[in-house]
């Protein structure tokens, strides 16, 4: 029943969007009515989504999709998240988020009526494309042809709270760029004033913030769930999310130039189209199953071809309009060595080079396989030795970029910065002299701390310190950059200064980690609702009274016959101690302990970046 | 002080550090060499894990092979070529720098040079 409601409302919503799309040419109607229709179609799409969710919650196995991906004895949260834990459901989620964005956009004020209408018509066009894709190739409402009373279960690796919220937030980022895309195209058609640039800026900041959160959640999940102690693998799917993120970052920065009256509209429109194209392209790569990764649920050629078609329509349409309706020539850029404009231009160039490099590295194995029928890998080492060096000048520049002037290349208080840099370099050098020297460690620490330090100096020497919202808006660029600096320190420390210890232990053994005694208490097996768990219990720092208990082990999911590793992590502010329980051999358990210094700084940095993304939305 | 002076400073500092740091490139011990190499190899039986990070049987075998060959005095490149002959190029996370992959490896730096030229051409040295 709920499946029927879901399917009908999905189709009906597509119909309304079709009607709205034609309204530009055939049936004209007023803004009020138009907006009502848009909102109505959004609600219908959401109704469709929630009826699928309902089918999951009540374990309605007459729905084929629920049968394939759910099981009645799963905890409720994974029944809900199971809605998007599969291809069909996740595409419906994609469409729902698209319509939520249209819904909110229809309420935007301070925007010209015709412009808003045109933007929403382009949204309607996108809704039709993705809606048809769902109906024809990925319908989540198919009826199960056999009568069953139990489902096949959700991939255990997806049964995790972090992964339950990761897809919606990530998709909010991806799909948010659809609005930016539509605004940019509408801006090309109706080239009246520059007002749309401000609107585009708000929406691109919102998308970027969501995308940041989604990526961070994904990598945090990888950190504690995949059980190898890393959080970023340069896996193709990670790369795919990183590309629109970097391009979106470039977009947000070039939209800053609007304020400096240096609008480079052409470039902004280009980036807007690029961001959404990369989002759709990413969806194509993941959903077509071309890439081997944990993320490709099911490979199906017809879906891949359909999405590839959508990709060509969207990108082709976007760039065609871009070429035909080129924005009016904006005034020449005031590029000096080095002022704010040239800093922003250099940063944009570097970000685009990074994006294109990631793109090449990600699709290169596919190209080689097609051309030479040979499988190769392009993995972390390639990206580490191309993308990171390219970004280093950008990182160096961003430390001082916010205080550069738009017009001249003078910089206030430059002596302070030079002095601070020298002192900092000496400190980092002393640090690396006493630790094992590592070039990357040295460069990363110097860059990270320099960005933090320079931003703090800039805040204190350029503005009067006040505690009110306006002040936080003014210093927001510096705060964002401090976040990046903190994240760089975290990334550097956790990847370069990571320490690894291997043990073979019996129950009751004591061993030494980082000068603290750890007791391997016992092994415990329990039966949970939908899995069996095996846990090694460790007591950390037993000499103290408040010793901490750590559990590391594995889960076995009988429904899907899979084993997942569950790392035990002890979080301290300056390091994570990460326990992995290995296999038992000759009555001894293999235990691996990783000491990851300053990992928490990565997440702290990301939270600061997201915070300032949100603050920037409210800043014109 | 002008910004250009600041950048000269920066150069001097960075260069002097680079020279200073050369003394620290000491001899790595065998385990570190194994780690460095196996981090760049794919565990063929796992999903997206390096051989170093994985405890699968396949990975443990390769770790032993790598260690033995390093002790025999084989170079990293020899070992990579040996593994590629056995398992194909898929095992290497860092694609070989050879004629076939010339585009892959040169692309970012070609873009960088183009970008650099663009900025240099468009930049005015004086205000005006």
Interface residues (C-beta under 8 A of the other chain):
Chain A: X228 X229 X230 X233 X235 X292 X293 X294 X333 X334 X335 X336 X337 X338 X342 X345 X346 X349 X350 X353 X356 X357 X360 X361 X364 X368 X372 X374 X375 X376 X377 X378 X379 X380 X381 X382 X385 X386 X387 X390 X396 X407 X408 X409 X410 X411 X414 X415 X417 X418 X421 X422 X425 X429 X437 X439 X442 X582 X583 X590 X592
Chain B: X1 X2 X3 X4 X5 X6 X9 X10 X13 X17 X20 X21 X24 X39 X40 X42 X47 X48 X49 X50 X53 X54 X55 X88 X89 X90 X91 X92 X93 X94 X95 X100 X104 X105 X107 X108 X109 X111 X112 X115 X118 X119 X122 X123 X124 X125 X126 X127
